[in-house]
Amino acid sequence: MNTSPVIGIVGSAGAYGRWLRAFFETRMGLHVLGHDPADPGSDGEDALLARADVLVFSAPIRHTPAVIAQYVAQSAGREAGRLWLDVTSIKAAPVAAMLASQAEVVGLHPMTAPPKSPTLRGRVLAVCEARLDAWRPWLEGVLAALEAECVQVAPERHDRAMALVQAMVHAGHLAQAGVLRAQGDALADLLPLRSASFEMDMAMCARILSLNPAIYEDIQFGNPHAGEVLQGLAAQLARIATLVGQGDQAARAAFRSEFLDANRTAFGDTALAQGNFTFERLGYLLADLADAHTLSIHLPEDRPGSLRALLHVFERHGVSIASLHSSRTPAGEVHFRFGFNSGTRLEALAAVEAELVCSGIGQVLPG
C-alpha cells in the first residue's frame, strides 16, 4: 500500500468527479489523474491503469458496471495490490463488477449531490466493503477526512434500502409536481398559502428538477427493487383515493385505522418523537429564513473571537438578535445571517453596518 497514492478518477468531468478531484488534491494533498470522454484534455485510460494506485469510478449509474468491466479487461491483472472504489447510487452491480478484478474493492455512496462544502460533514456515506485488507488504514483516513457519517452496509441491502430512501421519495415528489402541472396551478400562486410541509415538499421537487435528470432517471430504472416499491406506493395512494371517494363514516374509520393508527404503531414512539422534533426544527428554520428583517455578514477573519467581536458591535448599538444562522461558501467564506425583532430601529442597524465597514470586522452582504 502506498501511503501517498496517485488517485485515478474515471468520470472526472462529472459533478462528483470534479468534487472528488478537489477533495483529493486540496484536502488530502494527493496527485490526481482523471479520465472522461467528455473532456478531450483528460488523461487516457492507460495512464490511469498504469499510474493510479487508487481508481475511483464516478460514471453514470447505467454505464458504471460496463465501464468497470472494460477497465478489468484492459488492466489484465495490473490492478492487483491496488484499491478500486465507486461512488454510484446503486451498489450491487458495480461492486460485483469490481470484484471481477484483482484489486481490493469498496463501494461508496455519498447520500447527497456534490456539496458546496469541501467535505461531506453532516451527510451520510454508505460504505460497502467487499474486499479490503492492505488498503484499510488508508481508506479509514480518507473516510475520516471526508467527515461523513459512515454507515457500513452490504451492497444488496443498500440497493433494497435505496428503493425506499431514494426511488420512492423521488417518485412521490415527481408525482406531486405532475399533479400540480395537471391541475394548472402555478407554484408561485400556491406558495403564499404554504404550510411548512408544502414548502418542504416543493423545495424537494425543485431540487430534483434542478439537478441532472439522468441521475434521477437511473435511480428509478437502475435499481432492480424500485418497481416493486413504486407499485406498493401506488397501491397505498389508490387505497386512500378510494376511501376518500367513498366518503362515509366507514371509510373514515378505515382511513384512521389503516393510515393513521397502524402507521403510527409501525413507526414507534421513538421515531415519531425524533421525526416530529426534526420537522419543528426545519419549520423554525424556514420561518427565520423567510424573515426580511435581516442582515447577512461575512467575517473576513475566520478565527476564534471573530464572532464575539461582531456580536459586541450589535451590543454597543442596542440591537437584539432574534435568530442567527451560519454557512460556509464553496470558497470557504463564513457567512452569518442575523434576524432581528420587528421593533428594531433601522437607524441602529445602519449604525451597525457603518461600524462594521469602518472597523473591517465584517462585510455586509447585499440582499
LUMPAVEX-592845 format. One record per residue (C-alpha): residue number from 1; residue in one letter; y, x, z. Coordinates in pm, whole numbers. Last residue first. Layout:
REM LUMPAVEX-592845
VOMI   seq   type        y        x        z
VOMI   NUM      A        Y        X        Z
...
//
This chain:
REM LUMPAVEX-592845
VOMI   seq   type        y        x        z
VOMI   367      G     4143    -2977       -5
VOMI   366      P     4255    -2619      -49
VOMI   365      L     4130    -2360      203
VOMI   364      V     4338    -2242      498
VOMI   363      Q     4286    -1868      540
VOMI   362      G     4222    -1735      887
VOMI   361      I     4332    -1475     1141
VOMI   360      G     4583    -1324      897
VOMI   359      S     4858    -1362     1155
VOMI   358      C     5116    -1520      921
VOMI   357      V     4869    -1740      734
VOMI   356      L     4702    -1858     1054
VOMI   355      E     5039    -1912     1219
VOMI   354      A     5163    -2130      932
VOMI   353      E     4844    -2337      921
VOMI   352      V     4862    -2404     1297
VOMI   351      A     5229    -2504     1266
VOMI   350      A     5139    -2747      986
VOMI   349      L     4867    -2892     1208
VOMI   348      A     5126    -2947     1483
VOMI   347      E     5366    -3106     1231
VOMI   346      L     5091    -3347     1128
VOMI   345      R     5059    -3475     1483
VOMI   344      T     4703    -3553     1590
VOMI   343      G     4666    -3922     1670
VOMI   342      S     4363    -3969     1444
VOMI   341      N     4169    -3710     1642
VOMI   340      F     4088    -3397     1448
VOMI   339      G     3813    -3261     1222
VOMI   338      F     3765    -2889     1162
VOMI   337      R     3566    -2741      873
VOMI   336      F     3477    -2375      913
VOMI   335      H     3392    -2140      626
VOMI   334      V     3215    -1804      663
VOMI   333      E     3209    -1605      338
VOMI   332      G     2871    -1466      233
VOMI   331      A     2920    -1470     -143
VOMI   330      P     2685    -1770     -170
VOMI   329      T     2917    -1948       79
VOMI   328      R     2842    -1977      450
VOMI   327      S     2885    -2297      643
VOMI   326      S     3042    -2416      967
VOMI   325      H     3108    -2759     1113
VOMI   324      L     3350    -2855     1390
VOMI   323      S     3443    -3202     1512
VOMI   322      A     3709    -3371     1728
VOMI   321      I     3934    -3066     1780
VOMI   320      S     4243    -3111     1997
VOMI   319      V     4571    -2960     1873
VOMI   318      G     4822    -2855     2137
VOMI   317      H     4984    -2579     1932
VOMI   316      R     4862    -2295     2152
VOMI   315      E     4514    -2449     2170
VOMI   314      F     4476    -2465     1793
VOMI   313      V     4569    -2096     1769
VOMI   312      H     4328    -2015     2054
VOMI   311      L     4048    -2169     1848
VOMI   310      L     4107    -1914     1573
VOMI   309      A     4097    -1622     1815
VOMI   308      R     3771    -1755     1960
VOMI   307      L     3629    -1790     1608
VOMI   306      S     3699    -1427     1531
VOMI   305      G     3558    -1302     1863
VOMI   304      P     3236    -1157     1724
VOMI   303      R     3287    -1051     1363
VOMI   302      D     3323    -1202     1016
VOMI   301      E     3685    -1103      953
VOMI   300      P     3816    -1310      662
VOMI   299      L     3766    -1635      855
VOMI   298      H     3786    -1918      603
VOMI   297      I     3939    -2248      713
VOMI   296      S     3888    -2609      612
VOMI   295      L     4126    -2851      784
VOMI   294      T     4052    -3218      848
VOMI   293      H     4189    -3572      874
VOMI   292      A     4004    -3700      565
VOMI   291      D     3697    -3795      769
VOMI   290      A     3398    -3847      541
VOMI   289      L     3243    -3517      656
VOMI   288      D     3251    -3628     1018
VOMI   287      A     3088    -3962      938
VOMI   286      L     2820    -3789      729
VOMI   285      L     2747    -3551     1019
VOMI   284      Y     2725    -3838     1268
VOMI   283      G     2476    -4015     1041
VOMI   282      L     2275    -3697      999
VOMI   281      R     2249    -3663     1377
VOMI   280      E     2152    -4030     1410
VOMI   279      F     1880    -3991     1148
VOMI   278      T     1740    -3684     1324
VOMI   277      F     1729    -3873     1655
VOMI   276      N     1545    -4163     1489
VOMI   275      G     1293    -3920     1342
VOMI   274      Q     1230    -3748     1675
VOMI   273      A     1189    -4076     1863
VOMI   272      L      966    -4230     1598
VOMI   271      A      754    -3916     1569
VOMI   270      T      699    -3912     1947
VOMI   269      D      627    -4285     1980
VOMI   268      G      358    -4299     1714
VOMI   267      F      393    -4317     1335
VOMI   266      A       82    -4533     1296
VOMI   265      T      196    -4774     1567
VOMI   264      R      532    -4824     1400
VOMI   263      N      357    -4865     1065
VOMI   262      A      134    -5141     1201
VOMI   261      D      421    -5325     1372
VOMI   260      L      679    -5302     1095
VOMI   259      F      508    -5318      755
VOMI   258      E      184    -5504      816
VOMI   257      S      256    -5721     1121
VOMI   256      R      621    -5791     1054
VOMI   255      F      558    -5864      687
VOMI   254      A      260    -6085      770
VOMI   253      A      471    -6286     1018
VOMI   252      R      747    -6324      760
VOMI   251      A      495    -6439      500
VOMI   250      A      354    -6698      741
VOMI   249      Q      706    -6815      818
VOMI   248      D      778    -6885      451
VOMI   247      G      941    -6666      184
VOMI   246      Q      661    -6636      -69
VOMI   245      G      889    -6413     -275
VOMI   244      V      948    -6189       26
VOMI   243      L      571    -6167       81
VOMI   242      T      502    -6089     -284
VOMI   241      A      780    -5828     -300
VOMI   240      I      645    -5657       11
VOMI   239      R      294    -5649     -140
VOMI   238      A      428    -5509     -467
VOMI   237      L      609    -5235     -277
VOMI   236      Q      288    -5138      -96
VOMI   235      A       86    -5147     -419
VOMI   234      A      342    -4929     -599
VOMI   233      L      327    -4671     -320
VOMI   232      G      -53    -4668     -333
VOMI   231      Q      -46    -4621     -709
VOMI   230      L      200    -4339     -654
VOMI   229      V      -39    -4169     -412
VOMI   228      E     -332    -4194     -652
VOMI   227      G     -128    -4053     -940
VOMI   226      A       13    -3765     -735
VOMI   225      H     -321    -3610     -637
VOMI   224      P     -369    -3398     -951
VOMI   223      N      -20    -3247     -908
VOMI   222      G      120    -3126    -1239
VOMI   221      F      241    -3462    -1368
VOMI   220      Q      462    -3558    -1074
VOMI   219      I      585    -3216     -961
VOMI   218      D      597    -3118    -1330
VOMI   217      E      853    -3387    -1413
VOMI   216      Y     1064    -3291    -1113
VOMI   215      I     1066    -2926    -1222
VOMI   214      A     1134    -3012    -1587
VOMI   213      P     1441    -3217    -1485
VOMI   212      N     1623    -2904    -1357
VOMI   211      L     1876    -3023    -1099
VOMI   210      S     2145    -3292    -1094
VOMI   209      L     1914    -3595    -1119
VOMI   208      I     1716    -3489     -813
VOMI   207      R     2028    -3419     -606
VOMI   206      A     2197    -3741     -716
VOMI   205      C     1895    -3947     -612
VOMI   204      M     1880    -3766     -278
VOMI   203      A     2251    -3828     -220
VOMI   202      M     2188    -4192     -309
VOMI   201      D     1921    -4211      -42
VOMI   200      M     2147    -4050      220
VOMI   199      E     2437    -4284      136
VOMI   198      F     2209    -4587      142
VOMI   197      S     2071    -4496      485
VOMI   196      A     2419    -4428      628
VOMI   195      S     2528    -4769      507
VOMI   194      R     2749    -4791      205
VOMI   193      L     2995    -5063      109
VOMI   192      P     3245    -4817      -47
VOMI   191      L     2936    -4654     -209
VOMI   190      L     2848    -4961     -415
VOMI   189      D     3122    -4950     -680
VOMI   188      A     3083    -4574     -735
VOMI   187      L     2708    -4622     -775
VOMI   186      A     2764    -4854    -1067
VOMI   185      D     2561    -5173    -1050
VOMI   184      G     2401    -5281    -1379
VOMI   183      Q     2095    -5424    -1210
VOMI   182      A     1870    -5220    -1439
VOMI   181      R     2055    -4897    -1360
VOMI   180      L     2049    -4966     -987
VOMI   179      V     1676    -5043    -1010
VOMI   178      G     1614    -4719    -1202
VOMI   177      A     1800    -4514     -941
VOMI   176      Q     1582    -4671     -674
VOMI   175      A     1272    -4585     -880
VOMI   174      L     1392    -4224     -903
VOMI   173      H     1427    -4224     -525
VOMI   172      G     1076    -4354     -469
VOMI   171      A      931    -4117     -730
VOMI   170      H     1093    -3819     -556
VOMI   169      V      951    -3919     -219
VOMI   168      M      601    -3990     -352
VOMI   167      A      582    -3667     -555
VOMI   166      Q      739    -3441     -291
VOMI   165      V      606    -3493       61
VOMI   164      L      323    -3730      -34
VOMI   163      A      171    -3557     -338
VOMI   162      M      288    -3236     -173
VOMI   161      A       42    -3291      112
VOMI   160      R     -253    -3312     -127
VOMI   159      D     -129    -2997     -301
VOMI   158      H      -96    -2806       25
VOMI   157      R     -441    -2912      145
VOMI   156      E     -589    -2775     -178
VOMI   155      P     -398    -2446     -144
VOMI   154      A     -490    -2391      224
VOMI   153      V     -191    -2390      462
VOMI   152      Q        2    -2140      674
VOMI   151      V      351    -2270      752
VOMI   150      C      641    -2024      754
VOMI   149      E      975    -2147      894
VOMI   148      A     1195    -1925      681
VOMI   147      E     1387    -1612      784
VOMI   146      L     1321    -1449      443
VOMI   145      A     1333    -1111      618
VOMI   144      A     1045    -1214      845
VOMI   143      L      843    -1328      543
VOMI   142      V      910     -993      374
VOMI   141      G      800     -800      682
VOMI   140      E      483    -1007      705
VOMI   139      L      422     -924      341
VOMI   138      W      443     -551      417
VOMI   137      P      207     -576      712
VOMI   136      R      -45     -788      513
VOMI   135      W      -54     -568      199
VOMI   134      A     -371     -382      298
VOMI   133      D     -566     -705      351
VOMI   132      L     -482    -1034      182
VOMI   131      R     -696    -1251      -42
VOMI   130      A     -616    -1624      -47
VOMI   129      E     -328    -1669      195
VOMI   128      C     -138    -1987      113
VOMI   127      V      208    -1974      270
VOMI   126      A      433    -2282      266
VOMI   125      L      796    -2187      332
VOMI   124      V     1008    -2433      530
VOMI   123      R     1386    -2405      539
VOMI   122      G     1627    -2328      824
VOMI   121      R     1681    -1971      703
VOMI   120      L     1554    -1932      348
VOMI   119      T     1765    -1622      288
VOMI   118      P     2075    -1515       87
VOMI   117      S     2242    -1858      117
VOMI   116      K     2314    -2069     -190
VOMI   115      P     1958    -2193     -178
VOMI   114      P     1710    -2187     -468
VOMI   113      A     1560    -2537     -454
VOMI   112      T     1381    -2605     -129
VOMI   111      M     1034    -2611       20
VOMI   110      P      967    -2247      -71
VOMI   109      H      606    -2245     -194
VOMI   108      L      408    -1922     -168
VOMI   107      G       60    -1831     -291
VOMI   106      V      -94    -1507     -169
VOMI   105      V     -331    -1279     -362
VOMI   104      E     -452     -920     -329
VOMI   103      A     -515     -791     -677
VOMI   102      Q     -848     -777     -859
VOMI   101      S     -757    -1068    -1085
VOMI   100      A     -942    -1401    -1115
VOMI    99      L     -792    -1479     -773
VOMI    98      M     -454    -1512     -944
VOMI    97      A     -578    -1809    -1149
VOMI    96      A     -722    -1979     -840
VOMI    95      V     -390    -1930     -661
VOMI    94      P     -200    -2079     -956
VOMI    93      A     -434    -2383     -979
VOMI    92      A     -444    -2468     -607
VOMI    91      K      -76    -2409     -528
VOMI    90      I      160    -2658     -689
VOMI    89      S      531    -2616     -614
VOMI    88      T      537    -2266     -767
VOMI    87      V      630    -1943     -589
VOMI    86      D      353    -1704     -697
VOMI    85      L      234    -1378     -544
VOMI    84      W       25    -1081     -663
VOMI    83      L      -23     -770     -450
VOMI    82      R     -160     -436     -569
VOMI    81      G     -479     -247     -487
VOMI    80      A     -646     -351     -811
VOMI    79      E     -379     -466    -1059
VOMI    78      R     -485     -211    -1321
VOMI    77      G     -807     -411    -1364
VOMI    76      A     -753     -537    -1718
VOMI    75      S     -380     -598    -1675
VOMI    74      Q     -360     -785    -2005
VOMI    73      A     -639    -1026    -1916
VOMI    72      V     -503    -1096    -1568
VOMI    71      Y     -149    -1120    -1706
VOMI    70      Q     -257    -1386    -1957
VOMI    69      A     -440    -1577    -1684
VOMI    68      I     -122    -1572    -1476
VOMI    67      V       79    -1716    -1765
VOMI    66      A     -187    -1985    -1818
VOMI    65      P     -183    -2084    -1450
VOMI    64      T      201    -2087    -1442
VOMI    63      H      276    -2292    -1755
VOMI    62      R      297    -2644    -1609
VOMI    61      I      473    -2524    -1295
VOMI    60      P      748    -2334    -1478
VOMI    59      A      726    -1957    -1415
VOMI    58      S      808    -1771    -1093
VOMI    57      F      511    -1535    -1076
VOMI    56      V      571    -1241     -841
VOMI    55      L      402     -906     -903
VOMI    54      V      405     -646     -625
VOMI    53      D      329     -284     -708
VOMI    52      A      514     -318    -1038
VOMI    51      R      501      -14    -1266
VOMI    50      A      229      -55    -1529
VOMI    49      L      190     -433    -1520
VOMI    48      L      565     -489    -1510
VOMI    47      A      629     -240    -1790
VOMI    46      D      351     -395    -2000
VOMI    45      E      516     -737    -1971
VOMI    44      G      843     -601    -2105
VOMI    43      D     1162     -571    -1905
VOMI    42      S     1440     -820    -1971
VOMI    41      G     1701     -788    -2245
VOMI    40      P     1557    -1070    -2453
VOMI    39      D     1603    -1308    -2158
VOMI    38      A     1447    -1650    -2218
VOMI    37      P     1104    -1486    -2261
VOMI    36      D     1136    -1360    -1903
VOMI    35      H     1039    -1027    -1750
VOMI    34      G     1196     -872    -1442
VOMI    33      L     1174     -535    -1271
VOMI    32      V     1304     -494     -917
VOMI    31      H     1372     -181     -712
VOMI    30      L     1384     -263     -342
VOMI    29      G     1668     -270      -89
VOMI    28      M     1509     -560      101
VOMI    27      R     1810     -791      137
VOMI    26      T     2004     -687     -170
VOMI    25      E     1735     -597     -424
VOMI    24      F     1452     -818     -300
VOMI    23      F     1677    -1115     -227
VOMI    22      A     1884    -1084     -544
VOMI    21      R     1569    -1071     -755
VOMI    20      L     1426    -1367     -569
VOMI    19      W     1738    -1575     -639
VOMI    18      R     1727    -1486    -1009
VOMI    17      G     1358    -1575    -1034
VOMI    16      Y     1424    -1895     -845
VOMI    15      A     1682    -2009    -1099
VOMI    14      G     1486    -1886    -1400
VOMI    13      A     1570    -1563    -1581
VOMI    12      S     1318    -1361    -1377
VOMI    11      G     1022    -1567    -1491
VOMI    10      V      765    -1298    -1412
VOMI     9      I      918    -1092    -1134
VOMI     8      G      800     -734    -1078
VOMI     7      I      876     -563     -747
VOMI     6      V      851     -185     -704
VOMI     5      P      713     -106     -363
VOMI     4      S      880       62      -66
VOMI     3      T      592       66      185
VOMI     2      N      344      128      -99
VOMI     1      M        0        0        0
//
